[in-house]
């Protein structure tokens, strides 16, 4: 009985250590994102940092702070985008691009791809970005509704909390709620 209790305590301590390490990484990365001036930096859940397009220096600083996975919602052809693939080539850092060019790109298919990109990680901190952070919120709202099964109003509010502004009308129409 004493050995079982000791093992249980050891397992709980290990689990607490792992979860606090993940939280510490996110807090460090979030703090760095704020310090380096990442546009519209935000975080709504552990291990997910939202914001605008990082510069090369900002991306390097985020990587040094523990971000292992970057997801861009910008088409390569959008000004200031398209260089990230070359930066991460040959590194352990992961980079994905899902081009969301506006309201017409807010489709169930894109949201399902987006959901897979967010779930294809192993307790890694993700930096999700677009030009300003507005598309981040729109995609998170639609993922909440279409993939996670959350009600429309709560999903819409999540989008607003996540930085959605310019796509507010489009998302409110898709979800059937007033802005």
DONUNU-554846 format. One record per residue (C-alpha): residue in three letters; x, y, z; residue number from 1. Coordinates in nm, 3 decimals. Each point is the difference from the previous one (the first is absolute). Layout:
# DONUNU-554846
('ALA'; (X; Y; Z); NUM);
...
This chain:
# DONUNU-554846
('UNK'; (0.000; 0.000; 0.000); 1);
('UNK'; (0.282; 0.239; 0.089); 2);
('UNK'; (0.177; -0.073; -0.330); 3);
('UNK'; (-0.323; 0.056; -0.197); 4);
('UNK'; (-0.054; 0.337; 0.173); 5);
('UNK'; (0.361; 0.099; -0.065); 6);
('UNK'; (-0.034; -0.093; -0.369); 7);
('UNK'; (-0.325; 0.195; -0.028); 8);
('UNK'; (0.165; 0.308; 0.152); 9);
('UNK'; (0.300; -0.037; -0.232); 10);
('UNK'; (-0.225; -0.026; -0.307); 11);
('UNK'; (-0.200; 0.306; 0.109); 12);
('UNK'; (0.320; 0.197; 0.052); 13);
('UNK'; (0.128; -0.100; -0.344); 14);
('UNK'; (-0.330; 0.100; -0.162); 15);
('UNK'; (0.000; 0.333; 0.183); 16);
('UNK'; (0.359; 0.058; -0.108); 17);
('UNK'; (-0.086; -0.066; -0.365); 18);
('UNK'; (-0.305; 0.224; 0.000); 19);
('UNK'; (0.179; 0.286; 0.175); 20);
('UNK'; (0.288; -0.033; -0.249); 21);
('UNK'; (-0.246; 0.038; -0.289); 22);
('UNK'; (-0.166; 0.298; 0.170); 23);
('UNK'; (0.338; 0.157; 0.071); 24);
('UNK'; (0.100; -0.038; -0.366); 25);
('UNK'; (-0.321; 0.167; -0.112); 26);
('UNK'; (0.033; 0.280; 0.256); 27);
('UNK'; (0.362; 0.055; -0.106); 28);
('UNK'; (-0.094; 0.000; -0.368); 29);
('UNK'; (-0.300; 0.227; 0.062); 30);
('UNK'; (0.218; 0.236; 0.201); 31);
('UNK'; (0.260; 0.004; -0.279); 32);
('UNK'; (-0.270; 0.057; -0.263); 33);
('UNK'; (-0.115; 0.305; 0.194); 34);
('UNK'; (0.353; 0.129; 0.064); 35);
('UNK'; (0.104; -0.026; -0.366); 36);
('UNK'; (-0.307; 0.193; -0.111); 37);
('UNK'; (-0.186; -0.273; -0.189); 38);
('UNK'; (-0.307; 0.175; -0.139); 39);
('UNK'; (-0.327; -0.070; 0.188); 40);
('UNK'; (0.154; -0.274; 0.213); 41);
('UNK'; (-0.259; -0.207; 0.182); 42);
('UNK'; (-0.038; -0.343; 0.160); 43);
('UNK'; (-0.329; -0.169; 0.073); 44);
('UNK'; (0.123; -0.343; 0.098); 45);
('UNK'; (0.322; -0.157; 0.119); 46);
('UNK'; (0.257; -0.053; -0.272); 47);
('UNK'; (-0.172; 0.219; -0.260); 48);
('UNK'; (0.130; 0.348; -0.073); 49);
('UNK'; (-0.194; 0.216; -0.244); 50);
('UNK'; (0.116; 0.308; -0.180); 51);
('UNK'; (0.103; 0.176; -0.315); 52);
('UNK'; (0.278; -0.085; -0.243); 53);
('UNK'; (0.334; -0.034; 0.178); 54);
('UNK'; (0.318; 0.140; -0.147); 55);
('UNK'; (0.298; -0.231; -0.038); 56);
('UNK'; (0.142; 0.130; 0.328); 57);
('UNK'; (-0.333; -0.049; 0.179); 58);
('UNK'; (-0.035; -0.353; -0.136); 59);
('UNK'; (0.352; -0.082; 0.121); 60);
('UNK'; (-0.078; 0.144; 0.346); 61);
('UNK'; (-0.321; -0.204; 0.023); 62);
('UNK'; (0.188; -0.312; -0.102); 63);
('UNK'; (0.263; 0.066; 0.266); 64);
('UNK'; (-0.283; 0.045; 0.254); 65);
('UNK'; (-0.130; -0.348; -0.073); 66);
('UNK'; (-0.242; 0.033; -0.291); 67);
('UNK'; (0.046; -0.314; -0.209); 68);
('UNK'; (-0.288; 0.039; -0.243); 69);
('UNK'; (-0.101; 0.298; -0.214); 70);
('UNK'; (-0.322; 0.019; -0.199); 71);
('UNK'; (-0.055; 0.281; -0.248); 72);
('UNK'; (-0.345; 0.081; -0.134); 73);
('UNK'; (0.150; 0.223; -0.270); 74);
('UNK'; (0.037; -0.091; -0.368); 75);
('UNK'; (0.364; -0.002; -0.115); 76);
('UNK'; (-0.085; 0.281; -0.240); 77);
('UNK'; (-0.116; 0.238; 0.272); 78);
('UNK'; (0.255; 0.275; 0.064); 79);
('UNK'; (0.253; -0.098; 0.265); 80);
('UNK'; (-0.091; -0.370; -0.006); 81);
('UNK'; (0.157; -0.299; -0.171); 82);
('UNK'; (0.348; 0.005; 0.150); 83);
('UNK'; (-0.074; -0.221; 0.302); 84);
('UNK'; (0.028; -0.334; -0.181); 85);
('UNK'; (0.362; 0.080; -0.084); 86);
('UNK'; (0.074; 0.100; 0.357); 87);
('UNK'; (-0.119; -0.328; 0.155); 88);
('UNK'; (0.145; -0.225; -0.272); 89);
('UNK'; (0.232; -0.250; 0.168); 90);
('UNK'; (-0.103; 0.099; 0.354); 91);
('UNK'; (-0.203; -0.190; 0.258); 92);
('UNK'; (-0.245; 0.290; -0.001); 93);
('UNK'; (-0.322; -0.072; -0.188); 94);
('UNK'; (-0.170; 0.245; -0.232); 95);
('UNK'; (-0.337; -0.030; -0.172); 96);
('UNK'; (-0.178; 0.240; -0.230); 97);
('UNK'; (-0.376; 0.003; -0.050); 98);
('UNK'; (-0.078; 0.290; -0.233); 99);
('UNK'; (-0.311; 0.182; 0.121); 100);
('UNK'; (-0.042; 0.300; -0.225); 101);
('UNK'; (-0.327; 0.136; 0.134); 102);
('UNK'; (-0.365; -0.088; 0.060); 103);
('UNK'; (-0.011; -0.228; -0.307); 104);
('UNK'; (0.264; -0.224; 0.160); 105);
('UNK'; (-0.208; -0.059; 0.315); 106);
('UNK'; (-0.118; -0.343; -0.110); 107);
('UNK'; (-0.065; -0.322; 0.191); 108);
('UNK'; (0.278; -0.165; -0.198); 109);
('UNK'; (0.254; 0.264; 0.105); 110);
('UNK'; (-0.121; -0.014; 0.360); 111);
('UNK'; (0.044; -0.378; 0.005); 112);
('UNK'; (0.357; 0.039; -0.133); 113);
('UNK'; (0.057; 0.271; 0.261); 114);
('UNK'; (-0.125; -0.230; 0.276); 115);
('UNK'; (0.241; -0.274; -0.111); 116);
('UNK'; (0.290; 0.246; -0.002); 117);
('UNK'; (-0.079; 0.099; 0.358); 118);
('UNK'; (-0.038; -0.359; 0.117); 119);
('UNK'; (0.307; -0.137; -0.184); 120);
('UNK'; (0.233; 0.095; 0.281); 121);
('UNK'; (0.135; -0.168; 0.306); 122);
('UNK'; (-0.042; 0.252; 0.283); 123);
('UNK'; (0.187; 0.256; -0.207); 124);
('UNK'; (-0.049; 0.371; 0.024); 125);
('UNK'; (-0.148; 0.133; -0.324); 126);
('UNK'; (0.023; 0.352; -0.137); 127);
('UNK'; (-0.303; 0.055; -0.223); 128);
('UNK'; (0.007; 0.314; -0.209); 129);
('UNK'; (-0.123; 0.194; -0.300); 130);
('UNK'; (0.074; 0.360; -0.093); 131);
('UNK'; (-0.170; 0.149; 0.305); 132);
('UNK'; (-0.150; -0.289; 0.199); 133);
('UNK'; (-0.358; 0.053; -0.122); 134);
('UNK'; (-0.016; -0.320; -0.208); 135);
('UNK'; (0.124; -0.195; 0.304); 136);
('UNK'; (-0.316; 0.091; 0.189); 137);
('UNK'; (-0.231; -0.072; -0.293); 138);
('UNK'; (0.146; -0.347; -0.052); 139);
('UNK'; (-0.009; -0.079; 0.372); 140);
('UNK'; (-0.367; 0.104; 0.015); 141);
('UNK'; (-0.093; -0.221; -0.294); 142);
('UNK'; (0.204; -0.293; 0.133); 143);
('UNK'; (-0.180; 0.036; 0.332); 144);
('UNK'; (-0.337; -0.020; -0.176); 145);
('UNK'; (0.056; -0.244; -0.288); 146);
('UNK'; (0.258; -0.234; 0.153); 147);
('UNK'; (-0.036; 0.025; 0.377); 148);
('UNK'; (-0.381; 0.026; 0.000); 149);
('UNK'; (-0.017; 0.311; 0.217); 150);
('UNK'; (-0.310; 0.218; -0.039); 151);
('UNK'; (0.009; 0.288; -0.248); 152);
('UNK'; (-0.003; 0.290; 0.251); 153);
('UNK'; (0.279; -0.147; 0.214); 154);
('UNK'; (0.204; -0.076; -0.313); 155);
('UNK'; (-0.049; 0.354; -0.129); 156);
('UNK'; (0.108; 0.145; 0.335); 157);
('UNK'; (0.311; -0.221; -0.007); 158);
('UNK'; (0.085; 0.150; -0.337); 159);
('UNK'; (-0.034; 0.353; 0.136); 160);
('UNK'; (0.214; -0.088; 0.304); 161);
('UNK'; (0.258; -0.145; -0.238); 162);
('UNK'; (0.038; 0.322; -0.195); 163);
('UNK'; (-0.262; -0.027; -0.276); 164);
('UNK'; (-0.101; 0.344; -0.124); 165);
('UNK'; (-0.001; 0.039; -0.378); 166);
('UNK'; (-0.175; -0.335; -0.055); 167);
('UNK'; (-0.261; 0.054; 0.271); 168);
('UNK'; (-0.288; 0.053; -0.245); 169);
('UNK'; (0.090; -0.303; -0.212); 170);
('UNK'; (0.033; -0.229; 0.302); 171);
('UNK'; (-0.323; 0.130; 0.158); 172);
('UNK'; (-0.183; -0.077; -0.328); 173);
('UNK'; (0.153; -0.349; -0.022); 174);
('UNK'; (-0.093; -0.074; 0.362); 175);
('UNK'; (-0.341; 0.167; -0.025); 176);
('UNK'; (0.054; 0.233; 0.294); 177);
('UNK'; (-0.010; 0.378; 0.034); 178);
('UNK'; (0.344; 0.162; 0.026); 179);
